[in-house]
Amino acid sequence: MKRLILSAWLVVAIGLVAPLLARNSSIKSIEINQAIGVQKNGALKFVAGKETVVRALMSGATVVDGGNTSATVTRDGTKVITLAPVASSSTSEVDFVCPSLDACGKWAAGNYVFDVMVNGQKLSTSGTTYRFQERAGVRALALPVKANYGGVIQSVSGDSWKSTWTFTRSVYPVSFDGFTWTMREELDASDASFDLETDAGRLKLWQALVALMPEHCLANKKATGCFDKIIGFIPARPGGFPNGNLQGYTYGNPGNIVVASDEDAAATVAHEIAHNYEIGDAYDGGSFNCTANPVPDSFSGKLFADPSQGTKCTAGRTQLSGVSGTLIPSSQRPYEVSGRGALGDTAEYMGSGGKQAQFWTTQDAYDWLFDKFAPSSGGSSSAAAFRPQAGAATQRLIEFFGTTKPNPQSSSDITLRPWEGFLDDDVVTDTTGTLMIAAINAAGQRVATSALATKFDIPGPKGLPPAHFNSAEFAGAMRFPAGTTKFQILNGSTVVRELPVSANTPVVSGITMSGGTIFNGPTSIRWTGTDGDGDKLFYSIEYNPDVTKSTTDFEPIVTFITGTQWTEDFSKIAGGDHAKLRIIATDGINASYTDSAEFKVPFSAPDVSAKALTQVAAGELTLIATVEDLQDGELPNASIVWTSKKLGEVGRGAELNLKHLQAGADEFTVTATNSGGMKTSKTVSVTVVNTRIR
């Protein structure tokens, strides 16, 4: 009997405390958060299309009454949605998250007003401009590598590398659709020449990755089928396999190698891509750019722009304890919108020596990248080598590739890969510099020039000092005027090397493929190549899954082989009903191509992974699917369907937030269907332990 009386008093006490907390707490401010709540210098830099949380910052702990708590989102004077609060027993930060991007109008560009009510108390952002702006995105090509470690051959195991990109999308100022992650089949780098325990082998793997960039991208990096970054995932650390000191490495943009088995591989992807935008290391001994992302004052390193010089930053930044990285204090309110929510103290992803869960973005890095990602108004979006647009003015260009030593003086200081002449509708203008290439006509006149950009010092592998190389890669595209008889590589007034232009252009013809007109496995491809000058020929093979679509283009399968036969496994590449191969032949300067007849490659099913909290409190659940498709890339939300064993269909889209779930066990299955009708399903089990939604 006494226990019954005590329970009754506890119920009364709880009933009294909740209204008291509600009455004594008021809304101090409204925060709009896309990755970090307190932006640098109080800026309000928001990205159109990026996942967003609306937060009511309270004066004290508050028990939320769901019936009297909401956030209304208005864009350009039109109401978009009224959001319910994320359930919580007692909190000083009341969060409002969209059930899906579509429900919030995909956070389209425009000026927003947020009207928030918590337990009947109201506050509005009216009078302050919250402008969501379009930003440029990042296009990445990712693929696993069959690697050679001093004769030990290993492939990447598991699928964890496939979803490493989602962290970058979360911490970068890019839209939900602004970070594209295209996956390819495994790159076979098992040959002894790719030995990752040697400098030569590491360089060759980097070169093989860079060669996957379509050739027209050197003339126009914004064109269809081009990438900002090509990332090869290797199974383990080189430099002392299997526990070496290299978490990844690069010889320059756009290629980078990342160790797939590292626990913080996702942070490494963000780290390496950020270097392309002049973000420096944030670990002690790294390459620092104190203007972009100042590191802790206690750290010493090298100057990002010139690693021969030492430097320190003096912006007052401090270090996260236990991690060699810049502290992001919880007071700046770092936030993972589609995952963990509010974060505690974390470290900038440009640091090293921490766990994946410890890395996020600083104010500095986010602010710098926001400005760097300002949309560009220039450049064609659909140019393709050898295929200028109908009616467009075209010019003859040549793509050049090579390696040079510092201050080259003789031909032995320059190593060249085959060059390719081609037609394109992009405009390429002449540039000049101390080190450059010049096109020379029969009269000895320079008719076109292109300066060579070389870099011998680059940021070191993650966690290591800057790296110095005794050679540097160069690549680009320049004009190839009619009447050009040779190309010269010049160092000042010194002609370091000459390349004669042959009188005849190679001819490639007679593409044959074994097995009919439908290919879904290893297939032998043969062709014929001839050259009137008797020059040695090099061949590249490109593939377009559907030549009837403007959204697809020819992309490399293999480059610069010398044989006239290749075996390709079509089960590992994008399917299409109107596929073609293109064989390009070059004598090192002059090039031509031929296309195959159309053939069909059956569609592959999407690659799907799914995750959810294994135990869900308060009846709320976030379901996340990672879906990649060789044919369609990112599938639309309508093609990603979630079903519950108990409830049937519960929603559509890559990310789903469910509320008011009943306590108990359930199974949720996501099914992704591509445009070819191919389906893949994955199931996750969930246990709801408490339902406290009001």
C-alpha positions in Angstrom: 0.0 0.0 0.0 2.8 2.4 0.8 4.4 1.8 -2.6 1.1 2.7 -4.3 1.0 6.0 -2.4 4.6 6.8 -3.3 3.9 6.2 -6.9 1.0 8.5 -6.9 3.1 11.3 -5.4 5.7 10.7 -8.1 3.1 11.1 -10.8 1.9 14.4 -9.2 5.5 15.7 -9.0 6.3 14.9 -12.6 3.0 16.6 -13.7 4.1 19.8 -11.7 7.7 19.9 -13.0 6.8 19.8 -16.7 4.6 22.9 -16.8 7.1 24.7 -14.6 9.9 24.0 -17.0 7.8 25.2 -19.9 6.8 28.4 -18.2 10.3 29.3 -17.1 11.9 28.8 -20.5 11.7 31.1 -23.5 13.1 31.1 -27.0 16.4 33.0 -27.0 17.1 32.7 -30.7 16.4 30.7 -33.9 19.4 29.0 -35.5 19.4 27.7 -39.0 22.1 25.0 -39.3 23.4 23.1 -42.3 26.6 21.7 -40.7 27.7 24.3 -38.1 25.4 26.7 -36.2 27.7 29.6 -35.4 29.3 30.6 -38.7 32.6 32.5 -39.1 32.2 36.2 -38.1 28.5 35.7 -37.7 28.0 35.0 -41.5 24.7 33.7 -42.8 26.0 31.5 -45.7 23.4 28.9 -46.6 23.4 26.5 -49.5 20.3 25.9 -51.6 19.4 22.2 -51.7 21.4 21.3 -48.6 19.8 19.4 -45.7 18.9 21.9 -43.0 17.7 21.8 -39.4 15.8 24.7 -37.7 16.7 25.0 -34.1 15.0 27.0 -31.3 17.6 27.8 -28.7 15.8 28.0 -25.3 16.7 30.0 -22.2 16.7 26.7 -20.2 15.5 23.1 -20.1 12.1 22.7 -21.7 9.6 19.9 -21.8 8.2 20.1 -25.3 4.4 20.1 -25.8 4.2 18.8 -29.4 0.7 20.2 -29.8 1.9 23.8 -29.2 5.3 23.6 -30.8 6.1 24.0 -34.5 8.3 25.8 -37.1 6.8 27.3 -40.2 9.2 27.7 -43.2 8.4 30.4 -45.8 10.3 31.0 -49.0 10.0 34.2 -51.0 6.7 35.0 -49.3 5.1 31.5 -49.9 4.7 29.0 -47.1 6.7 25.8 -47.7 5.9 23.6 -44.7 5.2 23.6 -41.0 7.5 21.3 -39.1 6.9 19.3 -35.9 9.6 19.2 -33.3 12.0 16.3 -32.9 10.7 14.5 -29.8 12.6 15.1 -26.5 11.9 14.8 -22.8 13.7 17.9 -21.7 16.0 20.1 -23.8 17.3 23.6 -24.2 17.6 23.1 -28.0 14.3 22.2 -29.8 15.0 20.9 -33.3 12.8 20.8 -36.4 13.9 18.5 -39.2 12.3 17.9 -42.6 10.7 14.5 -43.1 12.3 14.6 -46.5 14.0 17.0 -48.9 10.9 17.1 -51.1 8.7 18.0 -48.2 10.7 21.1 -47.6 10.8 22.1 -51.3 14.3 20.7 -51.5 15.4 23.9 -49.7 15.4 25.7 -53.1 17.2 28.9 -53.6 15.5 32.0 -52.2 14.9 34.2 -49.2 13.6 32.4 -46.1 11.6 33.4 -43.0 11.3 31.0 -40.1 8.5 31.4 -37.6 9.0 29.2 -34.5 6.6 28.4 -31.7 7.6 26.4 -28.6 4.9 25.6 -26.1 2.9 28.5 -27.4 5.8 31.1 -27.3 6.6 32.6 -30.7 9.7 34.0 -32.4 10.4 34.9 -36.0 13.5 35.6 -38.1 11.5 38.2 -40.1 13.8 41.2 -40.6 16.9 39.1 -41.0 17.9 37.9 -44.5 18.3 34.1 -44.7 19.3 33.7 -48.4 19.9 30.1 -49.6 22.3 30.3 -52.5 23.2 27.9 -55.3 26.7 26.6 -55.0 28.9 24.6 -57.5 29.3 21.0 -56.7 32.0 18.3 -56.6 32.1 15.5 -59.1 34.1 12.4 -57.9 34.9 9.2 -59.6 35.6 6.3 -57.2 36.8 2.8 -57.7 38.5 0.0 -55.8 42.0 -1.0 -56.8 43.4 -4.5 -57.0 46.8 -3.6 -55.5 50.3 -5.0 -55.4 52.3 -4.7 -52.2 55.8 -6.0 -52.9 54.3 -9.0 -54.6 51.3 -9.5 -52.3 48.2 -9.0 -54.3 45.0 -7.8 -52.6 41.6 -6.5 -53.5 39.4 -4.2 -51.4 37.0 -6.2 -49.2 33.6 -5.1 -48.2 31.5 -2.1 -49.3 32.4 0.5 -46.7 34.3 2.6 -49.3 31.2 3.1 -51.4 29.5 5.3 -48.8 32.6 7.3 -47.7 31.4 10.3 -49.8 28.3 11.1 -47.6 30.6 12.6 -44.9 32.0 15.0 -47.5 28.5 16.0 -48.6 27.6 16.7 -45.0 30.6 18.9 -44.1 31.0 20.7 -47.4 28.8 23.7 -48.5 27.2 21.7 -51.3 23.6 20.7 -52.0 22.2 17.2 -51.4 22.6 16.6 -55.2 25.7 18.7 -55.5 28.2 16.0 -54.6 28.1 13.3 -57.2 29.9 10.0 -56.6 30.3 7.8 -59.7 31.6 4.3 -59.1 33.5 2.1 -61.5 34.6 -1.5 -61.6 37.8 -2.5 -60.0 41.1 -1.2 -61.5 43.5 -4.1 -61.9 46.9 -2.7 -60.7 48.3 -6.1 -59.7 51.2 -6.0 -62.2 54.7 -5.7 -60.6 55.1 -2.3 -62.1 52.4 -1.0 -59.8 54.2 -2.1 -56.6 52.9 0.3 -53.9 56.0 -0.3 -51.8 58.0 1.6 -54.4 57.9 5.3 -55.5 57.6 4.2 -59.2 54.7 1.9 -58.5 52.8 4.5 -56.5 53.3 7.1 -59.3 52.1 4.6 -61.9 48.9 3.9 -60.0 48.2 7.6 -59.8 48.8 8.0 -63.5 46.4 5.1 -64.2 43.7 6.8 -62.2 44.3 10.2 -63.9 44.1 8.4 -67.3 40.4 7.6 -66.5 39.5 11.2 -67.1 38.0 11.6 -70.5 40.4 13.4 -72.9 38.1 16.3 -73.7 38.2 17.3 -70.0 41.6 18.8 -70.4 40.0 21.3 -72.8 37.0 21.9 -70.6 36.9 20.6 -67.1 33.2 21.4 -66.8 32.1 19.3 -69.7 29.9 16.2 -69.5 31.7 13.1 -68.1 34.5 15.1 -66.4 35.4 14.8 -62.7 36.9 17.1 -60.1 38.5 14.1 -58.3 39.4 10.5 -59.2 39.7 8.4 -56.0 41.2 5.0 -56.0 40.6 2.9 -52.9 43.4 0.4 -52.0 42.9 -2.3 -49.4 45.7 -1.5 -46.9 48.4 1.0 -46.1 51.6 1.0 -48.2 54.9 2.2 -47.0 55.4 -0.9 -44.8 52.5 -3.2 -45.8 50.1 -4.1 -44.2 50.5 -1.4 -41.5 52.4 1.2 -43.4 52.5 5.0 -42.8 50.5 6.1 -45.9 46.8 6.6 -45.3 46.6 7.9 -48.8 48.8 9.9 -51.3 48.7 12.0 -54.4 51.0 13.5 -57.0 48.5 16.2 -57.6 45.0 16.9 -58.8 42.8 15.1 -59.8 44.0 11.7 -58.7 44.2 10.5 -55.1 44.7 7.1 -53.4 42.8 6.4 -50.1 43.1 3.3 -47.9 39.7 1.8 -47.8 40.3 -0.2 -44.5 41.1 2.9 -42.4 38.5 3.7 -39.9 38.5 7.3 -40.8 38.6 6.8 -44.6 35.5 9.0 -45.0 37.4 12.0 -43.4 40.4 11.2 -45.6 38.2 11.6 -48.7 37.0 15.1 -47.5 40.6 15.9 -46.5 42.2 15.2 -49.9 39.5 16.9 -52.0 39.8 20.0 -49.8 43.4 20.3 -50.8 42.2 21.0 -54.4 40.6 24.2 -53.0 43.7 25.3 -51.1 42.6 24.1 -47.7 45.7 23.2 -45.8 46.5 20.4 -43.3 45.4 20.9 -39.8 47.8 18.5 -38.1 51.1 19.3 -36.5 53.9 19.2 -39.1 51.6 19.5 -42.1 51.2 22.1 -44.9 49.3 25.1 -43.5 47.2 27.7 -45.2 46.6 30.1 -42.3 44.3 32.3 -44.5 42.0 29.5 -45.4 41.9 27.3 -42.3 44.2 28.4 -39.5 45.5 25.6 -37.3 46.3 25.6 -33.6 48.9 28.2 -32.7 51.0 25.5 -31.0 51.4 23.6 -34.3 54.4 24.1 -36.6 54.5 23.2 -40.3 55.3 24.3 -43.8 53.7 26.9 -46.0 51.0 25.4 -48.2 51.9 27.6 -51.2 55.6 27.0 -50.7 56.5 24.0 -48.5 60.2 25.0 -48.5 59.2 27.6 -45.9 58.3 26.9 -42.3 55.2 28.6 -40.8 52.9 28.9 -37.8 49.4 30.3 -37.5 48.5 32.9 -35.0 44.7 33.1 -35.2 44.1 31.7 -31.7 42.9 28.2 -32.7 43.4 25.4 -30.3 43.7 21.6 -30.5 41.1 18.9 -29.7 42.6 16.8 -26.9 43.9 13.5 -28.2 43.7 14.5 -31.9 46.2 16.3 -34.0 43.6 18.7 -35.4 41.8 22.1 -34.9 39.1 22.1 -32.2 35.5 22.7 -33.2 34.0 23.6 -29.8 30.5 22.4 -29.1 29.6 26.1 -28.5 29.8 26.6 -32.3 27.1 23.9 -32.5 28.4 21.4 -35.1 25.4 19.4 -36.3 24.9 16.3 -38.5 21.5 16.9 -39.9 20.8 13.4 -41.4 22.5 11.5 -38.6 23.7 12.1 -35.1 22.2 15.5 -34.7 24.0 17.9 -32.3 27.7 17.0 -31.8 30.1 17.7 -29.0 33.7 18.9 -29.3 35.1 17.7 -32.6 38.2 18.3 -34.8 38.6 19.6 -38.3 38.7 16.8 -40.9 42.0 18.3 -42.2 43.6 16.9 -39.0 44.9 13.4 -38.3 45.1 10.8 -35.5 41.4 10.6 -34.6 38.4 8.4 -35.1 35.9 9.1 -37.9 33.3 10.2 -35.3 35.7 12.9 -34.0 36.0 14.8 -37.3 33.7 17.6 -38.6 34.1 21.0 -40.3 35.4 24.2 -38.7 33.9 27.6 -39.3 37.1 28.5 -41.3 36.9 25.5 -43.7 33.2 25.9 -44.3 33.4 29.6 -44.9 36.4 29.3 -47.3 34.8 26.5 -49.4 31.4 28.4 -49.6 33.2 31.1 -51.4 35.3 28.7 -53.5 32.1 27.0 -54.6 30.6 30.1 -56.1 28.9 28.9 -59.4 30.9 29.5 -62.6 29.2 31.1 -65.5 31.8 30.0 -68.1 32.4 26.7 -69.9 30.4 24.4 -72.0 28.6 21.6 -70.3 28.4 19.1 -73.1 31.5 19.2 -75.2 33.1 15.9 -76.2 36.4 15.2 -77.9 36.1 14.3 -81.6 32.3 15.2 -81.5 31.8 18.9 -81.7 28.2 20.1 -81.4 26.3 20.6 -84.6 26.7 24.0 -86.0 29.4 25.0 -83.5 32.7 26.6 -84.5 35.4 24.0 -84.0 39.1 24.1 -83.6 41.8 21.5 -83.7 43.4 20.9 -80.3 46.0 18.6 -78.9 46.1 17.0 -75.4 49.6 16.8 -74.0 50.9 14.6 -71.1 54.4 14.4 -69.6 56.7 14.6 -66.6 59.5 17.1 -66.1 62.4 17.5 -63.8 62.9 20.9 -62.2 64.5 23.4 -64.6 64.8 20.9 -67.5 67.8 21.4 -69.8 67.8 18.4 -72.1 65.4 15.9 -73.6 66.4 13.4 -70.9 64.7 15.7 -68.3 61.3 15.3 -70.0 59.3 12.1 -70.1 56.3 12.0 -72.4 53.2 9.9 -72.7 51.4 9.8 -76.1 49.6 13.0 -77.1 46.3 13.2 -79.0 45.1 15.7 -81.5 41.3 16.2 -81.7 38.5 18.5 -82.7 36.4 20.3 -80.1 34.0 23.3 -79.9 35.6 24.6 -76.7 37.6 27.8 -76.9 41.2 27.3 -75.8 43.4 30.4 -75.7 47.2 30.7 -75.7 49.2 31.2 -72.5 52.9 31.8 -72.0 55.4 31.1 -69.3 59.0 30.2 -68.6 58.2 26.5 -69.1 55.8 26.1 -72.1 54.9 24.2 -75.2 55.0 25.9 -78.6 53.5 24.8 -81.9 55.8 25.6 -84.8 55.0 25.9 -88.5 57.2 25.2 -91.5 58.6 28.8 -91.4 59.8 28.3 -87.8 57.1 30.6 -86.4 55.3 30.0 -83.1 51.6 29.6 -84.0 50.3 28.5 -80.6 51.7 28.3 -77.0 50.7 26.9 -73.7 52.4 27.4 -70.3 53.0 24.3 -68.2 51.9 24.2 -64.6 54.1 22.1 -62.5 54.3 21.5 -58.8 57.2 19.7 -57.1 56.1 20.2 -53.5 52.6 19.1 -52.5 50.8 18.4 -49.1 52.1 15.1 -47.8 50.0 12.0 -47.2 47.5 12.5 -44.4 49.4 12.7 -41.1 52.8 13.2 -42.7 54.9 16.3 -43.7 54.8 17.9 -47.1 56.3 15.8 -49.9 58.9 16.9 -52.3 59.3 15.3 -55.7 62.1 15.4 -58.2 59.7 15.3 -61.1 56.3 16.8 -61.7 53.4 15.9 -64.0 52.0 18.3 -66.6 48.9 17.8 -68.7 46.6 20.1 -70.7 45.1 21.0 -74.0 46.3 23.6 -76.5 45.6 24.8 -80.0 46.9 22.6 -82.9 46.8 25.0 -85.8 46.9 23.8 -89.4 50.4 23.8 -90.8 52.0 22.9 -87.5 55.1 20.8 -88.3 56.4 20.3 -84.7 55.9 21.0 -81.1 58.7 22.4 -78.9 59.0 22.2 -75.1 60.8 25.3 -74.0 62.5 26.4 -70.8 62.9 30.1 -71.3 64.9 30.4 -74.6 66.1 26.8 -74.4 64.4 24.2 -76.6 64.4 21.2 -74.3 62.6 18.7 -76.6 61.0 18.6 -80.0 58.2 16.5 -81.3 57.8 16.3 -85.1 54.3 16.1 -86.6 54.0 13.3 -89.1 52.4 13.8 -92.4 49.8 11.1 -92.0 47.1 10.5 -89.5 46.6 7.0 -88.2 43.6 5.1 -89.4 41.6 2.7 -87.1 38.9 0.5 -88.5 37.2 -2.9 -88.3 36.0 -3.2 -84.7 34.7 -6.7 -84.0 33.3 -8.2 -80.9 32.8 -11.8 -80.1 29.4 -13.1 -79.1 26.7 -11.4 -81.2 25.0 -8.0 -80.3 24.2 -8.5 -76.6 27.1 -8.5 -74.2 27.0 -9.3 -70.4 30.4 -10.7 -69.5 34.0 -10.9 -70.7 34.1 -10.0 -74.4 37.0 -10.0 -76.8 37.3 -6.7 -78.8 39.5 -6.5 -81.9 40.3 -3.8 -84.4 42.8 -2.8 -87.1 45.1 0.2 -87.0 47.4 1.5 -89.8 49.7 4.5 -90.2 51.1 5.8 -93.5 54.3 6.9 -91.8 54.9 3.6 -90.1 54.7 5.2 -86.7 54.1 3.1 -83.6 50.4 3.5 -82.6 48.8 3.7 -79.2 45.1 2.9 -78.7 42.5 4.0 -76.2 39.0 2.4 -75.8 36.0 4.5 -74.7 32.4 3.3 -74.0 29.1 5.1 -74.2 26.1 3.1 -72.8 23.5 4.9 -74.8 24.5 7.2 -77.7 20.9 8.3 -78.1 21.0 10.2 -74.8 22.5 13.6 -74.3 23.2 12.7 -70.6 25.8 10.0 -71.5 29.1 10.4 -73.2 32.1 8.3 -74.2 34.3 7.5 -71.2 37.7 5.7 -71.1 37.9 1.9 -70.5 41.6 1.7 -71.1 44.2 4.2 -72.5 47.4 4.0 -74.6 47.7 0.3 -75.1 49.8 -0.9 -78.1 47.9 -4.1 -79.0 44.8 -4.4 -81.2 42.8 -6.6 -78.9 41.2 -6.1 -75.5 38.9 -8.1 -73.3 36.2 -6.2 -71.4 33.8 -7.5 -68.8 30.5 -5.8 -69.7 28.8 -7.2 -66.6 30.7 -4.6 -64.6 29.9 -1.4 -66.5 26.7 0.5 -67.2 24.0 -1.1 -69.3 22.3 0.4 -72.3 20.2 -0.5 -75.3 22.2 1.7 -77.7 25.8 1.2 -76.6 28.9 1.9 -78.7 32.7 1.6 -78.4 35.1 4.1 -79.7 38.7 3.2 -80.5 41.1 6.1 -80.7 44.5 5.7 -82.4 47.4 8.1 -82.0 50.9 8.2 -83.3 51.9 10.3 -80.3 50.6 13.5 -82.0 48.0 12.9 -84.7 44.9 10.9 -83.8 41.7 9.6 -85.2 38.9 7.3 -84.1 36.2 5.0 -85.2 33.0 3.9 -83.5 31.6 0.4 -83.3 28.1 -0.6 -84.4 25.4 -0.3 -81.7 25.1 -3.2 -79.3 23.2 -3.9 -76.1 24.5 -4.4 -72.5 21.8 -5.6 -70.0 21.2 -3.3 -67.1 22.9 -4.2 -63.8 20.9 -4.0 -60.6 21.5 -1.1 -58.2 24.0 -1.4 -55.4 22.2 -0.8 -52.1 23.1 -0.6 -48.4 20.8 0.5 -45.6 21.3 1.5 -42.0 19.2 2.6 -39.0 19.5 2.9 -35.2 19.3 -0.6 -33.8 17.4 0.6 -30.7 15.1 3.6 -31.2 14.0 5.8 -28.3 11.0 8.1 -28.3 9.3 6.3 -31.3 11.4 8.1 -33.9 13.6 6.5 -36.5 15.9 7.7 -39.3 16.4 5.2 -42.1 19.3 5.9 -44.5 19.9 4.0 -47.8 23.0 4.4 -49.9 22.1 3.6 -53.5 24.5 3.6 -56.4 23.5 2.6 -59.9 25.9 2.1 -62.9 23.2 3.3 -65.3 21.4 6.1 -63.5 23.9 7.2 -60.9 21.7 8.6 -58.1 18.1 7.3 -58.3 15.2 9.6 -57.7 13.3 9.4 -54.4 10.3 7.7 -56.1 12.5 4.8 -57.0 13.6 4.1 -53.5 10.8 2.5 -51.5 10.8 1.6 -47.7 8.5 -1.0 -46.3 7.9 -2.2 -42.8 7.1 -5.8 -41.9 4.3 -4.4 -39.6 3.1 -1.3 -41.5 3.7 -1.9 -45.2 5.1 1.0 -47.2 6.3 3.8 -44.9 7.9 6.2 -47.4 10.2 6.9 -50.3 13.7 8.3 -50.6 17.3 7.7 -49.6 16.6 9.2 -46.2 13.4 8.7 -44.2 12.4 10.0 -40.8 9.5 8.1 -39.1 7.6 9.1 -36.0 5.0 7.7 -33.6 6.4 4.1 -34.0 5.0 1.5 -31.6 7.4 -0.2 -29.2 8.8 -3.5 -30.2 10.8 -5.2 -33.0 10.3 -4.5 -36.7 12.1 -5.0 -40.0 12.4 -2.2 -42.6 13.3 -3.1 -46.2 14.4 -0.6 -48.8 14.0 -1.5 -52.5 15.7 0.5 -55.2 14.6 0.2 -58.8 16.6 1.7 -61.7 15.3 2.9 -65.1 15.9 -0.6 -66.5 13.5 -2.1 -64.0 16.3 -3.9 -62.1 15.7 -4.1 -58.3 17.8 -4.6 -55.2 16.5 -4.8 -51.6 18.2 -4.6 -48.2 16.6 -5.1 -44.8 17.5 -3.7 -41.4 16.1 -4.7 -38.0 15.0 -2.1 -35.5 13.8 -2.3 -31.9 11.7 0.6 -30.6 12.2 0.8 -26.8 10.1 3.8 -25.9 7.3 5.8 -27.4 7.1 9.2 -25.8 5.8 11.3 -28.7 3.0 13.7 -27.7 
